[in-house]
Amino acid sequence: IALDPDTLTLFGYIEIDDPERWAAGAETAINRKWWDFMADIMETNEDNSPVSVDLPVLVHMD
């Protein structure tokens, strides 16, 4: 679980050991459709991918 110190919002996340597999997920039609759908309520890059920032990790479970 990570914390956004600016908003005090907690985030859960997943880790994928294979960066190529993670990147391939971004290229799927359903993922692109989701980015387009959500673009008006989140910060995005030019391709509508979400802007991401590193956050401090509070809890890590193996």
Buried (B, 14 or more C-beta within 10 A) or exposed (E): EBBEEEEEEEEEEEEEEEEEEEEEEEEEEEEBEEBEEEBEEEEBEEEBEEEEEEBEEEEEEE
